[in-house]
Amino acid sequence: MSSSTNLTGASNQSTMGSLGRHKLFPREHMVVFVLVTALFFFWGIPNNLNDVLIRQFMKSFEISRFQAGLVQSAFYMGYFLLSMPAALMMRKYGYKTGLVTGLLLYSAGAILFWPAALIGRYGFFLFALFVIASGLAFLETGANPFIAQLGDPASSERRLNFSQAFNPFGAISGALIGTAFIFSGVELTPAEIDAMKAAGEYEAYLRSETMRVIAPYAVLGCVVFVWALLMMMTKFPKLAGEADEQNGGEKGKISDLFRYRHFVLAVFAQFFYCGAQIGTWSYFIQYVQDYTHQPEKVAGYFLTGTLVAFCVGRFLATYLMKFVKPNILMGIYSVINVGLVAIGVLFPGWVGLWSIFFTSFFMSLMFPTIFALGLKELGPNTKLGGSMIVMAIIGGAVFTPIMGLIFEATRSMAMAMLVPGFCYAFIAYYSFIGSKVRIAPLRSAQGA
């Protein structure tokens, strides 16, 4: 498994010249490669549909920003609770079983939006989101190492970089789908609400807004279910590392992981990063509307734009890492984001909007870079270590409601953006200091 570790997440340290001579993947595994690569796209969609749901549920259920932030809490709790079971299942039964299980859970959660809308209960929606995220935990825990090992080890970084490039496209698609099909564009003034209540029409309006979520999620659930069937019918190759684990080879122990300081700090860094990313995107629409007074659809398209910036940033960072060490580049980007957040806090309005907008560009390299740095030198502990870093996605469930509480206390979405700023400061510390591997503890851990 150690050969796949440095490859997971990224692309980050690839040397394109030498890798160019190696095939991206074996021709006989093309179907499997396409099926698994598509998963990177699929799990990006619901992640950013959540950002639209937060605004939509505030309207249709008349809830506060703190309550709406529980969308992310329910969602990322699924990641936290299921990542380790996913790793253990795949260690015992193989990648195919784990990935199919993830797709079935994903599909079931999306279909549950239908009865949730019919019943009209916010708690039911939160449960459906938890089920979706439980499926995504299986997909993220399995797809990265599987793609890394599917072919020539010399082209693993390039292969994984190619597959990861589809994730931002899924994120952009999710924001566009939500903006186009969930947002109605109808935003009532207090006077209009009072008039509709007097006419007995307001409850029907709220119900119609709730029902708008059914179609996008039902279609998504059906597509994902079909993909699960395709994967069931496809024969997966037995990878070298997978075969060793299932034949009783060394598998590593969770307790060993705590001997690796750079790994432990990577878990915290990923926790803070996910809090910053998810919190920023969750409330970006609110920030746009509060300080520029744009309608929800326009704000939704701004969200789509910041996701495009994220996508461009990932490609550019991959190129820059040919010349700049990944941890140094991430540290520089983190410091820049601290500055951009400060502008967004101090100058809310169009200047602040564009500052928060461009934090997506500079955050784009953080997840895969933290992932790769944290897994260095873990050896047989790599798969368990990877699942623990995926569990750190729970940061999105923690920091998003905190931002909602700050808004409730201050009535300022700008002040709530201090939370991502704090997160980027910790990532800067990890980049420059905490990511350094200490050789002696690692050697003692391997010999223990």
Secondary structure, 3 states (H helix, E strand, C coil): CHHHHCCCCCHHHCCHHHHCCCCCCCHHHHHHHHHHHHHHHHHHHHHHHHHHHHHHHHHHCCCCHHHHCHHHHHHHHHHHHHHHHHHHHHHHHCHHHHHHHHHHHHHHHHHCHHHHHHHCCHHHHHHHHHHHHHHHHHHHHHHHHHHHHCCCHHHHHHHHHHHHCHHHHHHHHHHHHHHHHHCCCCCCCHHHHHHHHHCCCHHHHHHHHHHCCHHHHHHHHHHHHHHHHHHHHCCCCCCHHHHHHHCCCCCCCHHHHCCCHHHHHHHHHHHHHHHHHHHHHHHHHHHHHHHHCCCHHHHHHHHHHHHHHHHHHHHHHHHHCCCCCHHHHHHHHHHHHHHHHHHHHHCCCHHHHHHHHHHHHHHCCHHHHHHHHHCCCCHHHHHHHHHHHHHHHHHHHHHHHHHHHHHHHHCCHHHHCHHHHHHHHHHHHHHHHHCCCCHHHHHHHHHC
